[in-house]
Amino acid sequence: MKVKFPPTYAHMVLEQNGGMIVRNAFPAPNHPNFTEPFVEVDYIYGIGSNTGLFDSAYFQQEWVLPEGLLLFNGDGHTWLAFDYRKVSVNPPIVYVDNYEDVKIKN
C-alpha cells in the first residue's frame, strides 16, 4: 500500500485487527449534515479476509470514490477514511457522504 498507518490504528490492528470499539463517539465538525456534535463509529475495518482496508479499491470503484482513500468504516452511503491523496504518513481522516456530496476533513 506504500503508506504508513497512524500509530493508534496500527496498535489496534495488532491488538484485535478491527472490529467493535468501546469509545465510539468522535467530535463532528460543525456542519448542517451533522445533527449531533459527534460521529458514532461502532466498528473499524481491520486487515484480512473479511471486509477490511484492502477492500478500499473495490469500494472506491463501486461507489465512485477518489483514489487514495483507505476506508476504515462505512456502509456505502457514508464512509470514514484515512486520506492518503496528498500524504504517505499522518493522513487526515475524512468523512464522505455519497448522498449529500459532503466531504469533510476532521
MMTF fields as JSON, N, C-alpha, C and O atoms, coordinates in Angstrom:
{
  "mmtfVersion": "1.0.0",
  "mmtfProducer": "UNKNOWN",
  "numBonds": 423,
  "numAtoms": 424,
  "numGroups": 106,
  "numChains": 1,
  "numModels": 1,
  "chainsPerModel": [1],
  "groupsPerChain": [106],
  "chainIdList": ["A"],
  "bondAtomList": [4, 2, 8, 6, 12, 10, 16, 14, 20, 18, 24, 22, 28, 26, 32, 30, 36, 34, 40, 38, 44, 42, 48, 46, 52, 50, 56, 54, 60, 58, 64, 62, 68, 66, 72, 70, 76, 74, 80, 78, 84, 82, 88, 86, 92, 90, 96, 94, 100, 98, 104, 102, 108, 106, 112, 110, 116, 114, 120, 118, 124, 122, 128, 126, 132, 130, 136, 134, 140, 138, 144, 142, 148, 146, 152, 150, 156, 154, 160, 158, 164, 162, 168, 166, 172, 170, 176, 174, 180, 178, 184, 182, 188, 186, 192, 190, 196, 194, 200, 198, 204, 202, 208, 206, 212, 210, 216, 214, 220, 218, 224, 222, 228, 226, 232, 230, 236, 234, 240, 238, 244, 242, 248, 246, 252, 250, 256, 254, 260, 258, 264, 262, 268, 266, 272, 270, 276, 274, 280, 278, 284, 282, 288, 286, 292, 290, 296, 294, 300, 298, 304, 302, 308, 306, 312, 310, 316, 314, 320, 318, 324, 322, 328, 326, 332, 330, 336, 334, 340, 338, 344, 342, 348, 346, 352, 350, 356, 354, 360, 358, 364, 362, 368, 366, 372, 370, 376, 374, 380, 378, 384, 382, 388, 386, 392, 390, 396, 394, 400, 398, 404, 402, 408, 406, 412, 410, 416, 414, 420, 418],
  "bondOrderList": [1, 1, 1, 1, 1, 1, 1, 1, 1, 1, 1, 1, 1, 1, 1, 1, 1, 1, 1, 1, 1, 1, 1, 1, 1, 1, 1, 1, 1, 1, 1, 1, 1, 1, 1, 1, 1, 1, 1, 1, 1, 1, 1, 1, 1, 1, 1, 1, 1, 1, 1, 1, 1, 1, 1, 1, 1, 1, 1, 1, 1, 1, 1, 1, 1, 1, 1, 1, 1, 1, 1, 1, 1, 1, 1, 1, 1, 1, 1, 1, 1, 1, 1, 1, 1, 1, 1, 1, 1, 1, 1, 1, 1, 1, 1, 1, 1, 1, 1, 1, 1, 1, 1, 1, 1],
  "groupList": [{"groupName": "MET", "atomNameList": ["N", "CA", "C", "O"], "elementList": ["N", "C", "C", "O"], "formalChargeList": [0, 0, 0, 0], "bondAtomList": [1, 0, 2, 1, 3, 2], "bondOrderList": [1, 1, 2], "singleLetterCode": "M", "chemCompType": "L-PEPTIDE LINKING"}, {"groupName": "LYS", "atomNameList": ["N", "CA", "C", "O"], "elementList": ["N", "C", "C", "O"], "formalChargeList": [0, 0, 0, 0], "bondAtomList": [1, 0, 2, 1, 3, 2], "bondOrderList": [1, 1, 2], "singleLetterCode": "K", "chemCompType": "L-PEPTIDE LINKING"}, {"groupName": "VAL", "atomNameList": ["N", "CA", "C", "O"], "elementList": ["N", "C", "C", "O"], "formalChargeList": [0, 0, 0, 0], "bondAtomList": [1, 0, 2, 1, 3, 2], "bondOrderList": [1, 1, 2], "singleLetterCode": "V", "chemCompType": "L-PEPTIDE LINKING"}, {"groupName": "PHE", "atomNameList": ["N", "CA", "C", "O"], "elementList": ["N", "C", "C", "O"], "formalChargeList": [0, 0, 0, 0], "bondAtomList": [1, 0, 2, 1, 3, 2], "bondOrderList": [1, 1, 2], "singleLetterCode": "F", "chemCompType": "L-PEPTIDE LINKING"}, {"groupName": "PRO", "atomNameList": ["N", "CA", "C", "O"], "elementList": ["N", "C", "C", "O"], "formalChargeList": [0, 0, 0, 0], "bondAtomList": [1, 0, 2, 1, 3, 2], "bondOrderList": [1, 1, 2], "singleLetterCode": "P", "chemCompType": "L-PEPTIDE LINKING"}, {"groupName": "THR", "atomNameList": ["N", "CA", "C", "O"], "elementList": ["N", "C", "C", "O"], "formalChargeList": [0, 0, 0, 0], "bondAtomList": [1, 0, 2, 1, 3, 2], "bondOrderList": [1, 1, 2], "singleLetterCode": "T", "chemCompType": "L-PEPTIDE LINKING"}, {"groupName": "TYR", "atomNameList": ["N", "CA", "C", "O"], "elementList": ["N", "C", "C", "O"], "formalChargeList": [0, 0, 0, 0], "bondAtomList": [1, 0, 2, 1, 3, 2], "bondOrderList": [1, 1, 2], "singleLetterCode": "Y", "chemCompType": "L-PEPTIDE LINKING"}, {"groupName": "ALA", "atomNameList": ["N", "CA", "C", "O"], "elementList": ["N", "C", "C", "O"], "formalChargeList": [0, 0, 0, 0], "bondAtomList": [1, 0, 2, 1, 3, 2], "bondOrderList": [1, 1, 2], "singleLetterCode": "A", "chemCompType": "L-PEPTIDE LINKING"}, {"groupName": "HIS", "atomNameList": ["N", "CA", "C", "O"], "elementList": ["N", "C", "C", "O"], "formalChargeList": [0, 0, 0, 0], "bondAtomList": [1, 0, 2, 1, 3, 2], "bondOrderList": [1, 1, 2], "singleLetterCode": "H", "chemCompType": "L-PEPTIDE LINKING"}, {"groupName": "LEU", "atomNameList": ["N", "CA", "C", "O"], "elementList": ["N", "C", "C", "O"], "formalChargeList": [0, 0, 0, 0], "bondAtomList": [1, 0, 2, 1, 3, 2], "bondOrderList": [1, 1, 2], "singleLetterCode": "L", "chemCompType": "L-PEPTIDE LINKING"}, {"groupName": "GLU", "atomNameList": ["N", "CA", "C", "O"], "elementList": ["N", "C", "C", "O"], "formalChargeList": [0, 0, 0, 0], "bondAtomList": [1, 0, 2, 1, 3, 2], "bondOrderList": [1, 1, 2], "singleLetterCode": "E", "chemCompType": "L-PEPTIDE LINKING"}, {"groupName": "GLN", "atomNameList": ["N", "CA", "C", "O"], "elementList": ["N", "C", "C", "O"], "formalChargeList": [0, 0, 0, 0], "bondAtomList": [1, 0, 2, 1, 3, 2], "bondOrderList": [1, 1, 2], "singleLetterCode": "Q", "chemCompType": "L-PEPTIDE LINKING"}, {"groupName": "ASN", "atomNameList": ["N", "CA", "C", "O"], "elementList": ["N", "C", "C", "O"], "formalChargeList": [0, 0, 0, 0], "bondAtomList": [1, 0, 2, 1, 3, 2], "bondOrderList": [1, 1, 2], "singleLetterCode": "N", "chemCompType": "L-PEPTIDE LINKING"}, {"groupName": "GLY", "atomNameList": ["N", "CA", "C", "O"], "elementList": ["N", "C", "C", "O"], "formalChargeList": [0, 0, 0, 0], "bondAtomList": [1, 0, 2, 1, 3, 2], "bondOrderList": [1, 1, 2], "singleLetterCode": "G", "chemCompType": "PEPTIDE LINKING"}, {"groupName": "ILE", "atomNameList": ["N", "CA", "C", "O"], "elementList": ["N", "C", "C", "O"], "formalChargeList": [0, 0, 0, 0], "bondAtomList": [1, 0, 2, 1, 3, 2], "bondOrderList": [1, 1, 2], "singleLetterCode": "I", "chemCompType": "L-PEPTIDE LINKING"}, {"groupName": "ARG", "atomNameList": ["N", "CA", "C", "O"], "elementList": ["N", "C", "C", "O"], "formalChargeList": [0, 0, 0, 0], "bondAtomList": [1, 0, 2, 1, 3, 2], "bondOrderList": [1, 1, 2], "singleLetterCode": "R", "chemCompType": "L-PEPTIDE LINKING"}, {"groupName": "ASP", "atomNameList": ["N", "CA", "C", "O"], "elementList": ["N", "C", "C", "O"], "formalChargeList": [0, 0, 0, 0], "bondAtomList": [1, 0, 2, 1, 3, 2], "bondOrderList": [1, 1, 2], "singleLetterCode": "D", "chemCompType": "L-PEPTIDE LINKING"}, {"groupName": "SER", "atomNameList": ["N", "CA", "C", "O"], "elementList": ["N", "C", "C", "O"], "formalChargeList": [0, 0, 0, 0], "bondAtomList": [1, 0, 2, 1, 3, 2], "bondOrderList": [1, 1, 2], "singleLetterCode": "S", "chemCompType": "L-PEPTIDE LINKING"}, {"groupName": "TRP", "atomNameList": ["N", "CA", "C", "O"], "elementList": ["N", "C", "C", "O"], "formalChargeList": [0, 0, 0, 0], "bondAtomList": [1, 0, 2, 1, 3, 2], "bondOrderList": [1, 1, 2], "singleLetterCode": "W", "chemCompType": "L-PEPTIDE LINKING"}],
  "groupTypeList": [0, 1, 2, 1, 3, 4, 4, 5, 6, 7, 8, 0, 2, 9, 10, 11, 12, 13, 13, 0, 14, 2, 15, 12, 7, 3, 4, 7, 4, 12, 8, 4, 12, 3, 5, 10, 4, 3, 2, 10, 2, 16, 6, 14, 6, 13, 14, 13, 17, 12, 5, 13, 9, 3, 16, 17, 7, 6, 3, 11, 11, 10, 18, 2, 9, 4, 10, 13, 9, 9, 9, 3, 12, 13, 16, 13, 8, 5, 18, 9, 7, 3, 16, 6, 15, 1, 2, 17, 2, 12, 4, 4, 14, 2, 6, 2, 16, 12, 6, 10, 16, 2, 1, 14, 1, 12],
  "groupIdList": [1, 2, 3, 4, 5, 6, 7, 8, 9, 10, 11, 12, 13, 14, 15, 16, 17, 18, 19, 20, 21, 22, 23, 24, 25, 26, 27, 28, 29, 30, 31, 32, 33, 34, 35, 36, 37, 38, 39, 40, 41, 42, 43, 44, 45, 46, 47, 48, 49, 50, 51, 52, 53, 54, 55, 56, 57, 58, 59, 60, 61, 62, 63, 64, 65, 66, 67, 68, 69, 70, 71, 72, 73, 74, 75, 76, 77, 78, 79, 80, 81, 82, 83, 84, 85, 86, 87, 88, 89, 90, 91, 92, 93, 94, 95, 96, 97, 98, 99, 100, 101, 102, 103, 104, 105, 106],
  "secStructList": [7, 7, 7, 7, 7, 7, 2, 2, 2, 2, 2, 2, 2, 2, 2, 2, 1, 1, 3, 3, 7, 1, 7, 7, 3, 3, 3, 7, 7, 1, 7, 6, 6, 7, 1, 1, 1, 3, 3, 3, 7, 7, 3, 3, 7, 5, 1, 1, 1, 1, 1, 5, 4, 4, 4, 2, 2, 2, 2, 2, 2, 2, 6, 6, 7, 7, 6, 6, 3, 3, 3, 3, 3, 3, 7, 1, 1, 3, 3, 3, 3, 3, 3, 7, 1, 1, 7, 1, 1, 1, 7, 7, 3, 3, 3, 3, 3, 6, 6, 6, 6, 3, 3, 3, 3, 7],
  "xCoordList": [0.822, 0.0, 0.859, 0.383, 2.122, 3.082, 2.65, 2.881, 2.024, 1.629, 1.998, 2.216, 2.064, 2.314, 1.022, 0.481, 0.537, -0.701, -0.485, 0.61, -1.52, -1.42, -1.105, -1.626, -0.269, 0.136, -1.036, -0.983, -2.088, -3.215, -3.938, -4.382, -4.06, -4.681, -3.788, -4.274, -2.493, -1.559, -1.614, -1.614, -1.66, -1.75, -3.046, -3.037, -4.156, -5.445, -5.449, -5.98, -4.864, -4.821, -4.005, -4.366, -2.912, -2.113, -2.858, -2.683, -3.684, -4.437, -5.651, -5.872, -6.441, -7.682, -8.036, -9.067, -7.241, -7.46, -8.857, -9.585, -9.213, -10.502, -11.615, -11.367, -12.831, -13.99, -14.624, -14.414, -15.409, -16.135, -15.156, -14.121, -15.5, -14.679, -15.527, -16.738, -14.89, -15.601, -15.871, -17.014, -14.849, -15.011, -15.357, -14.479, -16.658, -17.097, -17.73, -18.32, -17.636, -18.2, -17.048, -16.298, -16.925, -15.838, -16.402, -17.437, -15.745, -16.263, -16.515, -15.691, -17.652, -18.008, -17.749, -17.905, -17.352, -17.19, -18.54, -19.591, -18.508, -19.727, -20.204, -19.64, -21.239, -21.751, -23.237, -23.635, -24.066, -25.508, -25.889, -26.963, -25.055, -25.39, -25.255, -25.773, -24.569, -24.407, -25.408, -25.322, -26.351, -27.346, -26.822, -27.341, -25.81, -25.173, -23.761, -23.199, -23.193, -21.82, -20.759, -19.576, -21.198, -20.27, -20.679, -21.815, -19.741, -19.978, -19.755, -18.726, -20.717, -20.555, -19.853, -20.209, -18.854, -18.095, -18.129, -17.35, -19.036, -19.204, -18.141, -17.859, -17.561, -16.56, -15.521, -15.756, -14.393, -13.308, -12.829, -12.655, -12.618, -12.084, -10.664, -9.879, -10.374, -9.017, -8.353, -8.699, -7.397, -6.695, -6.933, -6.592, -7.509, -7.736, -8.754, -9.039, -9.306, -10.19, -11.601, -12.266, -12.076, -13.4, -13.255, -12.152, -14.34, -14.279, -13.179, -13.156, -12.273, -11.153, -10.538, -11.068, -9.407, -8.73, -8.411, -8.466, -8.082, -7.703, -8.885, -8.693, -10.092, -11.283, -11.516, -12.443, -10.699, -10.908, -10.987, -11.859, -10.096, -10.097, -11.419, -11.955, -11.946, -13.239, -14.346, -15.134, -14.405, -15.449, -15.298, -16.293, -14.063, -13.847, -14.432, -15.043, -14.252, -14.795, -16.319, -17.016, -16.831, -18.28, -19.036, -20.105, -18.493, -19.189, -18.621, -18.977, -17.746, -17.141, -16.501, -16.858, -15.563, -14.815, -13.425, -12.927, -12.794, -11.454, -10.422, -10.536, -9.419, -8.302, -7.502, -7.475, -6.853, -6.034, -6.717, -6.105, -7.984, -8.677, -8.573, -8.807, -8.227, -8.277, -9.464, -9.42, -10.512, -11.764, -11.632, -11.235, -11.966, -11.899, -13.254, -13.354, -14.292, -15.643, -16.603, -16.314, -17.737, -18.734, -19.691, -19.51, -20.727, -21.77, -22.136, -23.147, -21.347, -21.652, -22.259, -22.047, -23.0, -23.626, -22.749, -22.601, -22.17, -21.227, -19.978, -20.04, -18.858, -17.572, -16.705, -16.822, -15.836, -14.718, -13.472, -13.402, -12.489, -11.299, -10.059, -10.121, -8.927, -7.636, -7.411, -7.545, -7.074, -6.908, -5.426, -4.711, -4.982, -3.589, -3.41, -2.421, -4.326, -4.197, -3.004, -2.439, -2.607, -1.504, -0.359, 0.668, -0.528, 0.499, 0.689, -0.159, 1.799, 2.005, 2.137, 2.214, 2.164, 2.161, 1.216, 0.926, 0.742, -0.153, -1.309, -1.453, -2.122, -3.214, -4.338, -4.616, -4.977, -6.192, -7.296, -7.243, -8.267, -9.446, -10.531, -10.786, -11.173, -12.239, -13.546, -13.564, -14.614, -15.977, -16.531, -16.456, -17.084, -17.647, -19.094, -19.387, -19.995, -21.418, -21.784, -21.831, -22.043, -22.317, -23.633, -23.782, -24.585, -25.865, -25.83, -26.457, -25.1, -25.069, -23.859, -23.71, -22.986, -21.728, -20.96, -20.406, -20.934, -20.235, -18.913, -18.87, -17.861, -16.542, -15.925, -15.524, -15.853, -15.432, -14.186, -14.142, -13.187, -11.983, -12.163, -12.756, -11.649, -11.688, -10.285, -10.083],
  "yCoordList": [-1.202, 0.0, 1.256, 2.333, 1.128, 2.225, 3.429, 4.578, 3.148, 4.191, 3.732, 2.545, 4.682, 4.36, 4.623, 5.728, 3.59, 3.735, 4.621, 4.646, 5.346, 6.107, 5.141, 4.026, 5.546, 4.641, 4.023, 2.845, 4.796, 4.249, 3.157, 2.166, 3.331, 2.297, 1.061, -0.061, 1.258, 0.13, -0.666, -1.896, 0.023, -0.645, -1.449, -2.593, -0.845, -1.526, -2.784, -3.816, -2.708, -3.868, -4.989, -6.16, -4.642, -5.663, -6.291, -7.474, -5.501, -5.993, -6.839, -7.91, -6.361, -7.071, -7.088, -7.655, -6.502, -6.487, -6.011, -6.699, -4.848, -4.268, -4.776, -5.45, -4.445, -4.897, -3.779, -2.596, -4.182, -3.242, -2.476, -3.004, -1.229, -0.421, 0.12, 0.288, 0.391, 0.844, 2.336, 2.762, 3.132, 4.593, 4.954, 5.123, 5.067, 5.153, 6.488, 6.576, 7.506, 8.808, 9.798, 10.06, 10.341, 11.25, 12.603, 12.666, 13.689, 15.025, 15.197, 14.812, 15.773, 16.036, 17.5, 18.367, 17.766, 19.168, 19.895, 19.263, 21.18, 21.977, 22.059, 22.794, 21.304, 21.229, 20.886, 20.109, 21.433, 21.175, 19.695, 19.313, 18.865, 17.448, 16.666, 15.555, 17.23, 16.542, 17.096, 18.26, 16.271, 16.714, 16.602, 17.257, 15.787, 15.636, 16.22, 16.35, 16.567, 17.096, 15.997, 16.239, 14.796, 13.674, 12.734, 12.769, 11.899, 10.842, 9.527, 9.344, 8.609, 7.3, 6.352, 6.248, 5.671, 4.693, 3.399, 3.22, 2.495, 1.27, 0.215, -0.627, 0.246, -0.755, -0.121, 0.921, -0.764, -0.307, -1.513, -2.605, -1.3, -2.367, -2.707, -1.842, -3.981, -4.443, -4.813, -4.303, -5.71, -6.208, -7.706, -8.403, -8.216, -9.643, -10.038, -9.297, -11.242, -11.829, -11.256, -11.269, -10.757, -10.126, -8.683, -8.247, -7.947, -6.553, -5.836, -5.857, -5.206, -4.539, -3.492, -3.169, -2.963, -1.904, -2.31, -1.474, -3.568, -3.998, -4.006, -4.168, -3.832, -3.733, -2.306, -2.064, -1.363, 0.043, 0.257, 0.988, -0.363, -0.174, -0.628, 0.038, -1.749, -2.243, -1.238, -0.881, -0.781, 0.166, 1.508, 2.151, 1.93, 3.187, 3.1, 4.055, 1.98, 1.809, 1.693, 2.327, 0.881, 0.671, 1.948, 2.203, 2.758, 3.946, 5.239, 6.324, 5.14, 6.288, 7.243, 8.418, 6.71, 7.481, 7.766, 7.008, 8.832, 9.151, 8.116, 7.529, 7.904, 7.038, 7.723, 8.95, 6.923, 7.478, 7.465, 7.824, 7.055, 6.923, 5.476, 4.561, 5.26, 3.93, 3.93, 4.531, 3.255, 3.258, 2.375, 1.214, 2.926, 2.114, 1.957, 1.278, 2.566, 2.415, 2.912, 3.893, 2.254, 2.758, 1.691, 0.499, 2.163, 1.259, 1.504, 0.986, 2.268, 2.591, 3.962, 4.621, 4.397, 5.719, 6.758, 7.877, 6.382, 7.257, 6.449, 5.24, 7.139, 6.495, 7.359, 8.585, 6.709, 7.362, 6.738, 5.524, 7.579, 7.072, 7.848, 9.025, 7.153, 7.827, 8.413, 7.712, 9.681, 10.361, 10.456, 11.338, 9.529, 9.478, 10.114, 9.829, 10.955, 11.549, 12.485, 12.622, 13.13, 14.091, 13.759, 14.439, 12.716, 12.357, 10.844, 10.105, 10.381, 8.944, 8.594, 7.417, 9.611, 9.415, 10.439, 11.475, 10.141, 11.037, 11.568, 12.781, 10.689, 11.151, 11.799, 11.383, 12.805, 13.313, 12.264, 11.411, 12.341, 11.478, 12.288, 13.434, 11.688, 12.372, 11.611, 10.388, 12.347, 11.812, 12.044, 13.156, 11.005, 11.118, 10.663, 9.554, 11.518, 11.206, 11.186, 12.238, 10.009, 9.882, 10.52, 10.89, 10.658, 11.251, 12.766, 13.406, 13.334, 14.787, 15.4, 16.622, 14.554, 15.027, 15.857, 16.905, 15.375, 16.059, 15.356, 14.148, 16.109, 15.585, 16.525, 17.642, 16.066, 16.924, 16.353, 15.169, 17.171, 16.747, 17.034, 18.044, 16.141, 16.331, 16.251, 16.384],
  "zCoordList": [0.0, 0.0, 0.0, -0.359, 0.4, 0.37, 1.207, 0.832, 2.336, 3.274, 4.673, 4.917, 5.58, 6.974, 7.74, 7.711, 8.425, 9.183, 10.402, 10.964, 10.815, 12.062, 13.208, 13.227, 14.155, 15.245, 16.013, 16.365, 16.276, 17.038, 16.244, 16.823, 14.93, 14.101, 14.053, 14.194, 13.855, 13.803, 15.107, 15.083, 16.232, 17.531, 17.64, 18.094, 17.221, 17.294, 16.424, 16.834, 15.233, 14.34, 14.975, 14.857, 15.648, 16.315, 17.491, 17.781, 18.162, 19.313, 18.916, 19.482, 17.943, 17.628, 16.153, 15.792, 15.296, 13.844, 13.457, 12.74, 13.931, 13.574, 14.475, 15.474, 14.108, 14.869, 15.666, 15.396, 16.659, 17.504, 18.391, 18.796, 18.683, 19.573, 20.715, 20.571, 21.848, 23.036, 22.979, 23.144, 22.75, 22.696, 21.258, 20.413, 21.001, 19.606, 19.217, 18.141, 20.026, 19.674, 19.511, 20.451, 18.306, 17.995, 17.599, 16.936, 17.992, 17.677, 16.181, 15.352, 15.855, 14.458, 14.144, 15.003, 12.912, 12.505, 12.558, 12.458, 12.711, 12.688, 11.24, 10.429, 10.933, 9.565, 9.632, 10.5, 8.752, 8.799, 8.688, 9.154, 8.093, 7.944, 9.242, 9.351, 10.221, 11.491, 12.488, 12.881, 12.895, 13.868, 15.292, 16.196, 15.499, 16.804, 16.733, 15.646, 17.872, 17.861, 17.762, 17.998, 17.411, 17.317, 16.188, 15.714, 15.767, 14.786, 15.52, 16.17, 15.419, 16.038, 15.074, 13.901, 15.598, 14.822, 15.62, 16.556, 15.249, 16.027, 15.733, 16.586, 14.567, 14.204, 13.288, 12.676, 13.214, 12.349, 11.546, 12.087, 10.247, 9.402, 9.838, 10.225, 9.761, 10.015, 8.7, 7.635, 8.809, 7.633, 7.601, 8.557, 6.527, 6.474, 5.437, 4.496, 5.633, 4.617, 4.628, 3.592, 5.753, 5.774, 5.316, 4.989, 5.29, 4.861, 5.634, 6.864, 4.903, 5.545, 4.651, 3.589, 5.095, 4.35, 2.919, 2.017, 2.696, 1.349, 0.376, -0.829, 0.889, 0.03, -0.45, -1.223, -0.011, -0.365, -1.87, -2.339, -2.635, -4.096, -4.705, -5.591, -4.239, -4.733, -4.414, -5.29, -3.153, -2.759, -3.47, -3.804, -3.702, -4.421, -5.821, -6.301, -6.469, -7.818, -7.775, -8.566, -6.849, -6.766, -6.415, -6.97, -5.495, -5.012, -5.588, -5.129, -6.583, -7.266, -6.249, -6.161, -5.501, -4.515, -5.064, -5.897, -4.62, -5.128, -4.683, -3.608, -5.525, -5.155, -4.064, -3.976, -3.237, -2.17, -0.82, 0.185, -0.777, 0.499, 0.952, 0.162, 2.205, 2.795, 3.745, 4.818, 3.337, 4.083, 5.319, 5.217, 6.493, 7.7, 8.375, 9.396, 7.83, 8.354, 7.292, 6.606, 7.145, 6.215, 5.746, 5.995, 5.05, 4.574, 3.114, 2.638, 2.412, 1.018, 0.859, -0.159, 1.836, 1.768, 2.448, 1.956, 3.58, 4.273, 4.608, 4.827, 4.642, 4.888, 5.785, 5.791, 6.539, 7.201, 6.599, 6.405, 6.305, 5.621, 6.018, 6.374, 5.948, 6.011, 4.627, 3.624, 4.567, 3.282, 2.921, 3.396, 2.071, 1.626, 0.249, -0.427, -0.179, -1.511, -1.627, -2.712, -0.54, -0.605, 0.345, 0.341, 1.16, 2.137, 2.155, 1.654, 2.731, 2.908, 4.389, 4.744, 5.255, 6.703, 7.327, 6.728, 8.527, 9.27, 8.413, 8.263, 7.857, 6.997, 7.804, 8.929, 7.236, 7.883, 7.73, 6.843, 8.586, 8.476, 7.796, 8.167, 6.791, 6.072, 6.217, 6.356, 6.183, 6.188, 4.789, 4.266, 4.185, 2.839, 2.893, 3.34, 2.44, 2.357, 0.886, 0.247, 0.338, -1.097, -1.52, -2.685, -0.616, -0.986, -0.992, -1.836, -0.055, 0.073, -0.592, -0.614, -1.141, -1.723, -0.716, -1.047, 0.517, 1.601, 1.85, 2.083, 1.797, 2.104, 3.124, 2.795, 4.354, 5.457, 6.092, 6.424, 6.261, 6.973, 8.439, 8.819, 9.263, 10.707, 11.251, 12.458]
}
